[in-house]
Amino acid sequence: MWLDGDASHKSAEIVPTASLALLPLRSMSDEAATTSPANDPSLFDKIVNLSKRRGIVYQSAEIYGGFRSTYDYGPVGVLMLRNVKDAWWRAMVQRRHDVVGLDASILSPPQVWQASGHLQNFSDPLVDCRNCGARERLDKLDDPEQCPSCGMKGQFTEARQFNLMFKTQAGPVEGAGAEVYLRPETAQGMFINFANVQYTSRKKPPFGIAQIGKSFRNEITPGNFVFRTREFEQMEMEYFVPPAEADQWYEYWCNERMQWYLDHGMPAEKLRLRPHDADELSHYSSGTSDVEFLFPWGWDELEGIANRGNFDLTQHAEHSGAKLEYFDQATNEKYLPHVIEPAAGATRTMMAFLMAAYDEEQVNDDTRVVLRLHHRIAPYKVAVLPLSKKPELAGPCQELFAQLADHFMCDYDETQNIGKRYRRQDEIGTPYCVTFDFESIEDRAVTVRERDSMEQERVPIDELVGWLAERLA
């Protein structure tokens, strides 16, 4: 079994199913969870404030008072979110020969969601407080009798099911167009394209279809910053396998996905792989496990890995009339593949990386805030800093920026003293700062500062790209 993130692997080797060396599923009991290192209770507010101050995440439509549960990713945040998605794509598609990509449409006709069960079952139990008007999810209330907003007991209405899908119209005439839905997940686009992808890519089970894209859910109680929002991005893969191999591949993907977070800097003590209890499983699932992160509010889901059986292909075959079976010429067998689905939230994963990387330390009677991000996740890899704005430094330093920007995502900053600029780069997690000073004009070398240790090294400009590439490999 190969693991992404190990620089010693020159190419990905997919272990044949027959020789899978399965690792035991890693999980943490409730007792163990209570003994894990407690989070800083102020960490949530620190991350929200840092996000606004450093251009990571803004409240959407803030100049109009804000629009609840929607956020805009700023200059730093858009880079970090892209890096999270790129790291996932690298592990799930680029480094594998058995997974291909897809970008399915966001709008879908009702038939898709009728077949998938979303029209009938994709809903939450909703109650209203007669006293204050607050609307709550019944299944999320600590006390089903007491309103968390006003504290009154016995004031809730009868629970009613609230469908979470956004519905709209397709067509030029209001009220006369076709009824369509914004997708609440990316998975169905991969199921309805199974036959197309299998035929054009010539892949044989086991193989996967991966997708990153926006999904939309009309959540009743969004919250916790970007963790639960009505518009979000998912990173999902549907892995189609012969029915007899489903259990093996389920365990394989549980371990692969857990390892991905560890390889990209998540501390082991803040991660757990939690198998679902029998009463939590979806009716079509024979096994589901969640990769959970210890957020300031407790353990919560980053990703679910599910053994979905052949439910999805069966439903779409029956509702559409299409033949979705796979014929194995080697065994002369025809079957509907079973599906293993690792499904992660890109935006909440980015938030977890921020929280895991956040650190404060005392340096010369001053508090240094630093994001100790893995270099693949860091928004900028290198910051290029002239010691001053004087033309004799600024001109050559901009040329150096252009040289480095061909190879790395770089920031350029010439405002304020060098110490404050270092601190700004620490706060957004930049691994290396390159300072061009007056000596650089003479010796054609620059000072490189490493983020975590703050150690500095003089590196010749002609060797700088290779020096950085080796450390950012």
Order of alpha helices (4+ residues) and beta strands (2+ residues): alpha-alpha-beta-beta-alpha-beta-beta-alpha-alpha-beta-beta-beta-beta-beta-alpha-alpha-beta-beta-alpha-beta-beta-beta-alpha-beta-beta-beta-alpha-beta-beta-beta-alpha-beta-alpha-beta-alpha-beta-beta-alpha
